[in-house]
Amino acid sequence: MSTALHWIAGTFLLAGAALSLTAAIGIVRFPDTLTRMHAATKPQVVGLVLVLLGAAIELRHDVNAWMLVLFSLFTLLTAPVIAHLLGRTAYREQRTQDGFGQ
């Protein structure tokens, strides 16, 4: 049983790291703010939650495992709000630079 949990935790850790890597590549390669914001929020948050879940499985008998679960819930709740505010600000700044905003 313990070996199976190590394999599951390792799979979650590798999948989360791969998603975080694709998010980092997307942030560097995408041309504008809105597409970079998409790359920064979607795979990055899911990758972070997978990494935290894998770490929580490894630390299942420790008190700190529940802190990782709380941290992942906090990230899931705040990331959409931050992305929305960033997208709205980028959209407004783009419109005012073109002369359509005022």
PyMOL commands that place a pseudoatom at each C-alpha (Angstrom):
pseudoatom trace, name=CA, resn=MET, resi=1, chain=A, elem=C, hetatm=0, pos=[0.000, 0.000, 0.000]
pseudoatom trace, name=CA, resn=SER, resi=2, chain=A, elem=C, hetatm=0, pos=[2.769, 2.399, 0.882]
pseudoatom trace, name=CA, resn=THR, resi=3, chain=A, elem=C, hetatm=0, pos=[4.560, 1.792, -2.418]
pseudoatom trace, name=CA, resn=ALA, resi=4, chain=A, elem=C, hetatm=0, pos=[1.370, 2.477, -4.365]
pseudoatom trace, name=CA, resn=LEU, resi=5, chain=A, elem=C, hetatm=0, pos=[0.914, 5.786, -2.514]
pseudoatom trace, name=CA, resn=HIS, resi=6, chain=A, elem=C, hetatm=0, pos=[4.500, 6.751, -3.341]
pseudoatom trace, name=CA, resn=TRP, resi=7, chain=A, elem=C, hetatm=0, pos=[3.824, 6.084, -7.026]
pseudoatom trace, name=CA, resn=ILE, resi=8, chain=A, elem=C, hetatm=0, pos=[0.562, 8.077, -6.932]
pseudoatom trace, name=CA, resn=ALA, resi=9, chain=A, elem=C, hetatm=0, pos=[2.262, 10.987, -5.156]
pseudoatom trace, name=CA, resn=GLY, resi=10, chain=A, elem=C, hetatm=0, pos=[5.134, 10.893, -7.637]
pseudoatom trace, name=CA, resn=THR, resi=11, chain=A, elem=C, hetatm=0, pos=[2.711, 10.928, -10.543]
pseudoatom trace, name=CA, resn=PHE, resi=12, chain=A, elem=C, hetatm=0, pos=[0.921, 13.954, -9.111]
pseudoatom trace, name=CA, resn=LEU, resi=13, chain=A, elem=C, hetatm=0, pos=[4.227, 15.727, -8.528]
pseudoatom trace, name=CA, resn=LEU, resi=14, chain=A, elem=C, hetatm=0, pos=[5.465, 15.083, -12.070]
pseudoatom trace, name=CA, resn=ALA, resi=15, chain=A, elem=C, hetatm=0, pos=[2.158, 16.050, -13.677]
pseudoatom trace, name=CA, resn=GLY, resi=16, chain=A, elem=C, hetatm=0, pos=[2.018, 19.251, -11.642]
pseudoatom trace, name=CA, resn=ALA, resi=17, chain=A, elem=C, hetatm=0, pos=[5.595, 20.112, -12.521]
pseudoatom trace, name=CA, resn=ALA, resi=18, chain=A, elem=C, hetatm=0, pos=[4.882, 19.501, -16.222]
pseudoatom trace, name=CA, resn=LEU, resi=19, chain=A, elem=C, hetatm=0, pos=[1.825, 21.769, -16.133]
pseudoatom trace, name=CA, resn=SER, resi=20, chain=A, elem=C, hetatm=0, pos=[3.785, 24.474, -14.343]
pseudoatom trace, name=CA, resn=LEU, resi=21, chain=A, elem=C, hetatm=0, pos=[6.516, 24.193, -16.968]
pseudoatom trace, name=CA, resn=THR, resi=22, chain=A, elem=C, hetatm=0, pos=[3.998, 24.617, -19.790]
pseudoatom trace, name=CA, resn=ALA, resi=23, chain=A, elem=C, hetatm=0, pos=[2.594, 27.674, -18.000]
pseudoatom trace, name=CA, resn=ALA, resi=24, chain=A, elem=C, hetatm=0, pos=[6.069, 29.197, -17.758]
pseudoatom trace, name=CA, resn=ILE, resi=25, chain=A, elem=C, hetatm=0, pos=[6.750, 28.536, -21.427]
pseudoatom trace, name=CA, resn=GLY, resi=26, chain=A, elem=C, hetatm=0, pos=[3.390, 30.074, -22.331]
pseudoatom trace, name=CA, resn=ILE, resi=27, chain=A, elem=C, hetatm=0, pos=[4.130, 33.213, -20.324]
pseudoatom trace, name=CA, resn=VAL, resi=28, chain=A, elem=C, hetatm=0, pos=[7.415, 33.672, -22.147]
pseudoatom trace, name=CA, resn=ARG, resi=29, chain=A, elem=C, hetatm=0, pos=[6.175, 32.849, -25.665]
pseudoatom trace, name=CA, resn=PHE, resi=30, chain=A, elem=C, hetatm=0, pos=[2.685, 34.364, -25.883]
pseudoatom trace, name=CA, resn=PRO, resi=31, chain=A, elem=C, hetatm=0, pos=[2.588, 37.833, -27.436]
pseudoatom trace, name=CA, resn=ASP, resi=32, chain=A, elem=C, hetatm=0, pos=[0.086, 39.880, -25.414]
pseudoatom trace, name=CA, resn=THR, resi=33, chain=A, elem=C, hetatm=0, pos=[-1.156, 40.286, -21.879]
pseudoatom trace, name=CA, resn=LEU, resi=34, chain=A, elem=C, hetatm=0, pos=[-4.468, 38.443, -22.193]
pseudoatom trace, name=CA, resn=THR, resi=35, chain=A, elem=C, hetatm=0, pos=[-2.962, 35.271, -23.649]
pseudoatom trace, name=CA, resn=ARG, resi=36, chain=A, elem=C, hetatm=0, pos=[-0.162, 35.386, -21.079]
pseudoatom trace, name=CA, resn=MET, resi=37, chain=A, elem=C, hetatm=0, pos=[-2.771, 35.732, -18.363]
pseudoatom trace, name=CA, resn=HIS, resi=38, chain=A, elem=C, hetatm=0, pos=[-4.479, 32.582, -19.635]
pseudoatom trace, name=CA, resn=ALA, resi=39, chain=A, elem=C, hetatm=0, pos=[-1.187, 30.689, -19.505]
pseudoatom trace, name=CA, resn=ALA, resi=40, chain=A, elem=C, hetatm=0, pos=[-0.457, 32.034, -16.045]
pseudoatom trace, name=CA, resn=THR, resi=41, chain=A, elem=C, hetatm=0, pos=[-3.759, 31.029, -14.497]
pseudoatom trace, name=CA, resn=LYS, resi=42, chain=A, elem=C, hetatm=0, pos=[-5.094, 27.798, -15.967]
pseudoatom trace, name=CA, resn=PRO, resi=43, chain=A, elem=C, hetatm=0, pos=[-2.155, 25.355, -16.062]
pseudoatom trace, name=CA, resn=GLN, resi=44, chain=A, elem=C, hetatm=0, pos=[-0.246, 27.088, -13.282]
pseudoatom trace, name=CA, resn=VAL, resi=45, chain=A, elem=C, hetatm=0, pos=[-3.042, 26.723, -10.730]
pseudoatom trace, name=CA, resn=VAL, resi=46, chain=A, elem=C, hetatm=0, pos=[-3.820, 23.127, -11.684]
pseudoatom trace, name=CA, resn=GLY, resi=47, chain=A, elem=C, hetatm=0, pos=[-0.100, 22.305, -11.625]
pseudoatom trace, name=CA, resn=LEU, resi=48, chain=A, elem=C, hetatm=0, pos=[0.299, 23.861, -8.192]
pseudoatom trace, name=CA, resn=VAL, resi=49, chain=A, elem=C, hetatm=0, pos=[-2.698, 21.958, -6.839]
pseudoatom trace, name=CA, resn=LEU, resi=50, chain=A, elem=C, hetatm=0, pos=[-1.310, 18.684, -8.219]
pseudoatom trace, name=CA, resn=VAL, resi=51, chain=A, elem=C, hetatm=0, pos=[2.094, 19.337, -6.652]
pseudoatom trace, name=CA, resn=LEU, resi=52, chain=A, elem=C, hetatm=0, pos=[0.466, 20.186, -3.320]
pseudoatom trace, name=CA, resn=LEU, resi=53, chain=A, elem=C, hetatm=0, pos=[-1.730, 17.093, -3.526]
pseudoatom trace, name=CA, resn=GLY, resi=54, chain=A, elem=C, hetatm=0, pos=[1.301, 14.899, -4.189]
pseudoatom trace, name=CA, resn=ALA, resi=55, chain=A, elem=C, hetatm=0, pos=[3.124, 16.479, -1.253]
pseudoatom trace, name=CA, resn=ALA, resi=56, chain=A, elem=C, hetatm=0, pos=[0.063, 15.999, 0.970]
pseudoatom trace, name=CA, resn=ILE, resi=57, chain=A, elem=C, hetatm=0, pos=[-0.044, 12.310, 0.064]
pseudoatom trace, name=CA, resn=GLU, resi=58, chain=A, elem=C, hetatm=0, pos=[3.620, 11.986, 1.010]
pseudoatom trace, name=CA, resn=LEU, resi=59, chain=A, elem=C, hetatm=0, pos=[3.020, 13.869, 4.284]
pseudoatom trace, name=CA, resn=ARG, resi=60, chain=A, elem=C, hetatm=0, pos=[-0.260, 12.108, 5.073]
pseudoatom trace, name=CA, resn=HIS, resi=61, chain=A, elem=C, hetatm=0, pos=[0.658, 11.389, 8.708]
pseudoatom trace, name=CA, resn=ASP, resi=62, chain=A, elem=C, hetatm=0, pos=[1.935, 14.895, 9.381]
pseudoatom trace, name=CA, resn=VAL, resi=63, chain=A, elem=C, hetatm=0, pos=[-0.042, 17.913, 10.584]
pseudoatom trace, name=CA, resn=ASN, resi=64, chain=A, elem=C, hetatm=0, pos=[1.358, 20.033, 7.739]
pseudoatom trace, name=CA, resn=ALA, resi=65, chain=A, elem=C, hetatm=0, pos=[-0.561, 18.014, 5.149]
pseudoatom trace, name=CA, resn=TRP, resi=66, chain=A, elem=C, hetatm=0, pos=[-3.746, 19.878, 6.052]
pseudoatom trace, name=CA, resn=MET, resi=67, chain=A, elem=C, hetatm=0, pos=[-1.945, 23.181, 5.559]
pseudoatom trace, name=CA, resn=LEU, resi=68, chain=A, elem=C, hetatm=0, pos=[-1.145, 22.122, 1.998]
pseudoatom trace, name=CA, resn=VAL, resi=69, chain=A, elem=C, hetatm=0, pos=[-4.819, 21.336, 1.405]
pseudoatom trace, name=CA, resn=LEU, resi=70, chain=A, elem=C, hetatm=0, pos=[-5.838, 24.742, 2.779]
pseudoatom trace, name=CA, resn=PHE, resi=71, chain=A, elem=C, hetatm=0, pos=[-3.213, 26.448, 0.642]
pseudoatom trace, name=CA, resn=SER, resi=72, chain=A, elem=C, hetatm=0, pos=[-4.514, 24.745, -2.498]
pseudoatom trace, name=CA, resn=LEU, resi=73, chain=A, elem=C, hetatm=0, pos=[-8.107, 25.758, -1.675]
pseudoatom trace, name=CA, resn=PHE, resi=74, chain=A, elem=C, hetatm=0, pos=[-6.991, 29.346, -1.112]
pseudoatom trace, name=CA, resn=THR, resi=75, chain=A, elem=C, hetatm=0, pos=[-5.199, 29.314, -4.466]
pseudoatom trace, name=CA, resn=LEU, resi=76, chain=A, elem=C, hetatm=0, pos=[-8.275, 27.929, -6.234]
pseudoatom trace, name=CA, resn=LEU, resi=77, chain=A, elem=C, hetatm=0, pos=[-10.421, 30.678, -4.719]
pseudoatom trace, name=CA, resn=THR, resi=78, chain=A, elem=C, hetatm=0, pos=[-8.125, 33.635, -5.374]
pseudoatom trace, name=CA, resn=ALA, resi=79, chain=A, elem=C, hetatm=0, pos=[-6.601, 32.858, -8.795]
pseudoatom trace, name=CA, resn=PRO, resi=80, chain=A, elem=C, hetatm=0, pos=[-9.783, 33.567, -10.823]
pseudoatom trace, name=CA, resn=VAL, resi=81, chain=A, elem=C, hetatm=0, pos=[-10.279, 36.897, -9.057]
pseudoatom trace, name=CA, resn=ILE, resi=82, chain=A, elem=C, hetatm=0, pos=[-6.713, 37.974, -9.716]
pseudoatom trace, name=CA, resn=ALA, resi=83, chain=A, elem=C, hetatm=0, pos=[-6.949, 36.886, -13.359]
pseudoatom trace, name=CA, resn=HIS, resi=84, chain=A, elem=C, hetatm=0, pos=[-10.188, 38.809, -13.819]
pseudoatom trace, name=CA, resn=LEU, resi=85, chain=A, elem=C, hetatm=0, pos=[-8.746, 42.002, -12.349]
pseudoatom trace, name=CA, resn=LEU, resi=86, chain=A, elem=C, hetatm=0, pos=[-5.595, 41.680, -14.416]
pseudoatom trace, name=CA, resn=GLY, resi=87, chain=A, elem=C, hetatm=0, pos=[-7.554, 41.057, -17.610]
pseudoatom trace, name=CA, resn=ARG, resi=88, chain=A, elem=C, hetatm=0, pos=[-9.888, 43.964, -16.975]
pseudoatom trace, name=CA, resn=THR, resi=89, chain=A, elem=C, hetatm=0, pos=[-6.982, 46.303, -16.309]
pseudoatom trace, name=CA, resn=ALA, resi=90, chain=A, elem=C, hetatm=0, pos=[-5.133, 45.129, -19.433]
pseudoatom trace, name=CA, resn=TYR, resi=91, chain=A, elem=C, hetatm=0, pos=[-8.260, 45.564, -21.542]
pseudoatom trace, name=CA, resn=ARG, resi=92, chain=A, elem=C, hetatm=0, pos=[-8.832, 49.089, -20.238]
pseudoatom trace, name=CA, resn=GLU, resi=93, chain=A, elem=C, hetatm=0, pos=[-5.210, 50.079, -20.757]
pseudoatom trace, name=CA, resn=GLN, resi=94, chain=A, elem=C, hetatm=0, pos=[-5.259, 48.718, -24.295]
pseudoatom trace, name=CA, resn=ARG, resi=95, chain=A, elem=C, hetatm=0, pos=[-8.362, 50.732, -25.146]
pseudoatom trace, name=CA, resn=THR, resi=96, chain=A, elem=C, hetatm=0, pos=[-7.016, 53.971, -23.680]
pseudoatom trace, name=CA, resn=GLN, resi=97, chain=A, elem=C, hetatm=0, pos=[-3.725, 53.611, -25.557]
pseudoatom trace, name=CA, resn=ASP, resi=98, chain=A, elem=C, hetatm=0, pos=[-5.606, 53.323, -28.846]
pseudoatom trace, name=CA, resn=GLY, resi=99, chain=A, elem=C, hetatm=0, pos=[-7.620, 56.459, -28.136]
pseudoatom trace, name=CA, resn=PHE, resi=100, chain=A, elem=C, hetatm=0, pos=[-10.980, 54.706, -27.737]
pseudoatom trace, name=CA, resn=GLY, resi=101, chain=A, elem=C, hetatm=0, pos=[-11.153, 54.849, -23.953]
pseudoatom trace, name=CA, resn=GLN, resi=102, chain=A, elem=C, hetatm=0, pos=[-12.112, 58.441, -23.242]
for i in range(1, 102): cmd.bond("trace and resi %d" % i, "trace and resi %d" % (i + 1))
show_as sticks, trace
zoom trace
